[in-house]
Amino acid sequence: TAAQDVATKNYVDDLEVAVAAAASDETTDLVVTQLATQFRMPYALTITEVRASVTQPPAGSTIIVDIKQNGSSIFTTNLLSIDSGESTSTTAATAPNITTSALNDDAAILVGITQVGSTTPGKGLKITIIGTRA
């Protein structure tokens, strides 16, 4: 019935989903770059969380990552970071400040790296954007 279709659609749209992308290969040191990777959103998404991970942690300083939608950062003051000696952003001392939480269907998502670690750069960067379908 139509009521069941609406109920099913609302249930599916409220599910938490994730979009993940590799921003480097697994063996090459990360480098500072405005465009580590780019992809298009497969659907509209309201962001609830962003994460980054590496296969080799940085040493000496943090990895800092910017995520942009159509050229504009989704963050303001605090970008996504992975602390020295850590392999995930979930343990970062400074949480990212997401100010643009609405990603549009088919929007160009650009991932840039503004810092890679000072003594030892990280390797194998991946980003994950978590949220609900809009």
Backbone as CSV, one residue per row, in Angstrom:
resi,resn,N_x,N_y,N_z,CA_x,CA_y,CA_z,C_x,C_y,C_z
1,THR,0.840,-1.188,0.000,0.000,0.000,0.000,0.880,1.244,0.000
2,ALA,0.248,2.368,-0.287,0.991,3.634,-0.316,1.529,3.973,1.066
3,ALA,0.755,3.712,2.112,1.211,4.001,3.481,2.445,3.169,3.830
4,GLN,2.471,1.911,3.410,3.631,1.072,3.672,4.850,1.576,2.909
5,ASP,4.645,2.009,1.655,5.745,2.549,0.864,6.345,3.770,1.540
6,VAL,5.504,4.676,2.045,5.985,5.882,2.719,6.736,5.501,3.986
7,ALA,6.171,4.585,4.774,6.817,4.161,6.015,8.169,3.516,5.720
8,THR,8.237,2.697,4.696,9.491,2.045,4.338,10.521,3.073,3.882
9,LYS,10.103,4.016,3.043,11.023,5.039,2.561,11.569,5.861,3.716
10,ASN,10.715,6.288,4.642,11.182,7.074,5.782,12.166,6.269,6.621
11,TYR,11.888,5.012,6.809,12.778,4.159,7.592,14.144,4.063,6.914
12,VAL,14.160,3.849,5.616,15.421,3.736,4.879,16.171,5.062,4.906
13,ASP,15.477,6.182,4.725,16.134,7.481,4.712,16.729,7.852,6.066
14,ASP,16.183,7.314,7.157,16.687,7.631,8.486,17.872,6.772,8.906
15,LEU,18.238,5.784,8.106,19.360,4.927,8.448,20.665,5.710,8.403
16,GLU,21.548,5.402,9.339,22.870,6.008,9.299,23.680,5.316,8.201
17,VAL,24.338,6.109,7.380,25.133,5.574,6.274,26.523,6.200,6.320
18,ALA,27.432,5.625,5.568,28.793,6.146,5.508,29.280,6.142,4.068
19,VAL,30.080,7.146,3.748,30.768,7.229,2.472,32.251,7.275,2.813
20,ALA,33.016,6.346,2.272,34.448,6.275,2.577,35.257,6.392,1.295
21,ALA,36.447,6.959,1.427,37.326,7.111,0.266,38.781,7.037,0.703
22,ALA,39.590,6.423,-0.126,41.039,6.413,0.091,41.606,7.721,-0.450
23,ALA,42.478,8.350,0.330,43.098,9.607,-0.090,44.581,9.427,-0.403
24,SER,45.057,8.176,-0.328,46.441,7.871,-0.687,46.573,6.362,-0.831
25,ASP,47.740,5.935,-1.302,47.986,4.493,-1.316,48.526,4.083,0.056
26,GLU,48.796,2.815,0.226,49.187,2.296,1.541,50.673,2.434,1.859
27,THR,51.502,2.691,0.861,52.950,2.630,1.088,53.703,3.942,0.895
28,THR,53.097,4.914,0.264,53.775,6.178,-0.015,53.526,7.175,1.103
29,ASP,54.574,7.892,1.522,54.408,8.937,2.531,53.384,9.967,2.058
30,LEU,52.548,10.418,2.980,51.602,11.488,2.663,52.371,12.771,2.375
31,VAL,51.807,13.594,1.503,52.369,14.905,1.195,51.259,15.942,1.310
32,VAL,51.664,17.168,1.599,50.703,18.259,1.644,50.202,18.501,0.227
33,THR,48.884,18.511,0.073,48.274,18.716,-1.241,46.858,19.239,-1.076
34,GLN,46.445,20.088,-2.000,45.071,20.587,-1.967,44.085,19.541,-2.473
35,LEU,44.584,18.533,-3.220,43.680,17.529,-3.778,44.293,16.135,-3.664
36,ALA,44.030,15.483,-2.529,44.498,14.108,-2.338,43.575,13.133,-3.046
37,THR,42.282,13.443,-3.038,41.301,12.654,-3.773,40.048,13.488,-3.978
38,GLN,39.238,13.066,-4.930,37.977,13.742,-5.218,36.965,12.691,-5.628
39,PHE,35.730,12.871,-5.180,34.646,11.969,-5.590,33.338,12.740,-5.554
40,ARG,32.295,12.140,-6.074,30.966,12.762,-6.069,30.071,12.029,-5.084
41,MET,29.289,12.791,-4.346,28.364,12.196,-3.386,27.329,11.347,-4.127
42,PRO,27.093,10.122,-3.668,26.109,9.264,-4.326,24.671,9.611,-3.940
43,TYR,24.488,10.436,-2.917,23.169,10.863,-2.441,23.378,12.048,-1.497
44,ALA,22.299,12.764,-1.215,22.379,13.853,-0.236,22.560,13.250,1.153
45,LEU,23.313,13.938,2.003,23.651,13.398,3.313,23.738,14.526,4.336
46,THR,23.178,14.296,5.507,23.364,15.202,6.630,24.440,14.593,7.515
47,ILE,25.575,15.258,7.616,26.733,14.719,8.332,26.494,14.713,9.838
48,THR,26.819,13.584,10.463,26.819,13.497,11.923,28.245,13.339,12.455
49,GLU,29.144,12.856,11.612,30.522,12.624,12.051,31.431,12.465,10.830
50,VAL,32.677,12.858,10.972,33.703,12.574,9.970,34.872,11.909,10.678
51,ARG,35.541,11.009,9.975,36.681,10.296,10.539,37.785,10.201,9.494
52,ALA,39.003,10.055,9.993,40.138,9.759,9.129,40.947,8.668,9.815
53,SER,41.621,7.870,9.011,42.505,6.842,9.561,43.698,6.682,8.635
54,VAL,44.778,6.136,9.203,45.982,5.850,8.437,46.494,4.470,8.809
55,THR,47.249,3.869,7.893,47.872,2.577,8.199,49.204,2.767,8.909
56,GLN,49.865,3.917,8.672,51.074,4.282,9.423,50.827,5.618,10.089
57,PRO,50.868,5.650,11.425,50.644,6.911,12.135,51.744,7.934,11.857
58,PRO,51.425,9.212,11.966,52.446,10.252,11.842,53.267,10.331,13.116
59,ALA,54.459,10.876,13.006,55.289,11.135,14.184,55.737,12.594,14.148
60,GLY,55.822,13.199,15.310,56.310,14.567,15.411,55.223,15.618,15.409
61,SER,54.174,15.408,14.650,53.033,16.322,14.633,51.841,15.601,14.020
62,THR,50.723,16.279,13.987,49.480,15.675,13.521,49.368,15.673,12.000
63,ILE,48.469,14.825,11.519,47.986,14.908,10.138,46.746,15.779,10.200
64,ILE,46.624,16.713,9.292,45.442,17.575,9.240,44.835,17.468,7.855
65,VAL,43.527,17.222,7.817,42.801,16.962,6.581,41.640,17.945,6.456
66,ASP,41.448,18.475,5.259,40.292,19.325,4.969,39.392,18.588,3.989
67,ILE,38.098,18.708,4.189,37.100,18.136,3.282,36.275,19.293,2.751
68,LYS,36.171,19.378,1.433,35.435,20.477,0.812,34.293,19.939,-0.038
69,GLN,33.185,20.656,-0.007,32.057,20.391,-0.905,32.044,21.497,-1.951
70,ASN,32.202,21.113,-3.210,32.206,22.085,-4.317,33.155,23.253,-4.041
71,GLY,34.333,22.957,-3.458,35.361,23.963,-3.252,35.337,24.689,-1.922
72,SER,34.294,24.495,-1.092,34.204,25.172,0.204,34.343,24.165,1.335
73,SER,35.201,24.473,2.315,35.429,23.576,3.437,34.153,23.346,4.233
74,ILE,33.983,22.117,4.729,32.842,21.824,5.601,33.172,22.194,7.049
75,PHE,34.418,22.592,7.319,34.872,22.956,8.659,35.093,24.465,8.753
76,THR,35.191,24.958,9.997,35.618,26.355,10.177,36.979,26.346,10.843
77,THR,37.028,26.391,12.158,38.304,26.545,12.850,39.111,25.257,12.953
78,ASN,38.504,24.149,13.304,39.240,22.907,13.518,38.976,21.925,12.384
79,LEU,40.026,21.608,11.629,39.914,20.612,10.571,40.013,19.218,11.187
80,LEU,39.832,18.209,10.379,39.942,16.818,10.808,41.411,16.497,11.050
81,SER,41.743,15.848,12.185,43.151,15.592,12.480,43.369,14.207,13.076
82,ILE,44.583,13.725,12.870,45.070,12.489,13.484,46.330,12.869,14.248
83,ASP,46.331,12.642,15.550,47.457,13.040,16.392,48.689,12.179,16.143
84,SER,49.843,12.721,16.483,51.113,12.006,16.377,51.029,10.689,17.139
85,GLY,51.453,9.602,16.491,51.446,8.285,17.111,50.106,7.572,17.078
86,GLU,49.071,8.214,16.556,47.728,7.623,16.486,47.405,7.224,15.055
87,SER,46.480,6.295,14.897,46.102,5.870,13.551,44.670,6.251,13.189
88,THR,43.985,6.972,14.086,42.609,7.362,13.817,42.320,8.758,14.360
89,SER,41.386,9.437,13.743,40.976,10.765,14.210,40.028,10.686,15.396
90,THR,39.482,9.506,15.671,38.512,9.388,16.770,39.152,9.654,18.129
91,THR,40.483,9.573,18.215,41.194,9.827,19.476,41.891,11.188,19.483
92,ALA,41.625,12.020,18.489,42.316,13.311,18.369,42.009,14.225,19.559
93,ALA,43.016,14.960,19.991,42.851,15.903,21.100,41.892,17.031,20.725
94,THR,41.850,17.390,19.445,40.968,18.459,18.974,39.963,17.886,17.985
95,ALA,38.690,17.974,18.337,37.632,17.470,17.451,37.419,18.437,16.293
96,PRO,37.037,17.913,15.127,36.767,18.809,13.995,35.504,19.629,14.245
97,ASN,35.478,20.827,13.684,34.334,21.726,13.823,33.579,21.744,12.495
98,ILE,32.584,20.865,12.371,31.797,20.761,11.134,30.755,21.870,11.139
99,THR,30.815,22.756,10.158,29.824,23.826,10.072,28.909,23.675,8.864
100,THR,29.329,22.898,7.885,28.458,22.580,6.755,28.131,21.108,6.864
101,SER,26.948,20.812,7.393,26.592,19.408,7.613,25.744,18.835,6.488
102,ALA,25.275,19.665,5.581,24.440,19.186,4.480,25.282,19.001,3.221
103,LEU,25.462,17.746,2.809,26.139,17.461,1.544,25.080,17.162,0.501
104,ASN,25.228,17.748,-0.655,24.231,17.613,-1.720,24.485,16.389,-2.591
105,ASP,23.421,15.820,-3.109,23.537,14.722,-4.066,24.389,15.177,-5.241
106,ASP,25.360,14.384,-5.622,26.261,14.622,-6.746,27.243,15.773,-6.522
107,ALA,27.349,16.266,-5.279,28.322,17.328,-4.988,29.742,16.780,-5.134
108,ALA,30.640,17.623,-5.611,32.053,17.250,-5.693,32.664,17.375,-4.301
109,ILE,33.208,16.288,-3.794,33.865,16.262,-2.490,35.365,16.173,-2.741
110,LEU,36.106,17.148,-2.224,37.555,17.196,-2.391,38.207,17.015,-1.031
111,VAL,39.229,16.184,-0.967,39.964,15.947,0.270,41.375,16.481,0.083
112,GLY,41.768,17.396,0.950,43.114,17.964,0.913,43.851,17.645,2.198
113,ILE,45.167,17.640,2.132,46.001,17.360,3.292,46.844,18.602,3.555
114,THR,46.697,19.199,4.744,47.434,20.423,5.047,48.640,20.185,5.944
115,GLN,48.710,19.004,6.578,49.875,18.652,7.398,49.969,17.130,7.442
116,VAL,51.189,16.584,7.444,51.365,15.126,7.309,52.120,14.459,8.450
117,GLY,52.544,15.216,9.470,53.468,14.709,10.478,54.815,15.349,10.171
118,SER,55.657,15.539,11.175,56.920,16.236,10.910,58.118,15.291,10.867
119,THR,58.256,14.420,11.845,59.375,13.484,11.852,59.141,12.350,10.866
120,THR,57.943,11.778,10.926,57.546,10.698,10.019,56.150,10.992,9.488
121,PRO,55.995,11.128,8.174,54.657,11.331,7.618,53.821,10.060,7.758
122,GLY,52.534,10.243,7.837,51.633,9.098,7.835,51.555,8.480,6.453
123,LYS,50.924,7.302,6.385,50.682,6.598,5.113,49.296,5.969,5.157
124,GLY,48.719,5.775,3.986,47.462,5.046,3.879,46.262,5.788,4.431
125,LEU,46.070,7.035,4.027,44.971,7.864,4.539,43.633,7.489,3.908
126,LYS,42.629,7.327,4.761,41.250,7.124,4.325,40.366,8.083,5.103
127,ILE,39.287,8.541,4.485,38.319,9.380,5.189,36.962,8.699,5.120
128,THR,36.168,8.930,6.154,34.815,8.393,6.212,33.891,9.517,6.646
129,ILE,32.826,9.704,5.898,31.794,10.699,6.230,30.561,9.896,6.643
130,ILE,30.071,10.143,7.856,28.947,9.397,8.415,27.767,10.358,8.592
131,GLY,26.567,9.869,8.311,25.394,10.708,8.488,24.125,9.979,8.101
132,THR,23.070,10.754,7.910,21.789,10.190,7.474,21.459,10.739,6.096
133,ARG,20.852,9.900,5.299,20.451,10.351,3.957,19.410,11.427,4.068
134,ALA,19.597,12.470,3.284,18.675,13.600,3.340,17.596,13.475,2.277
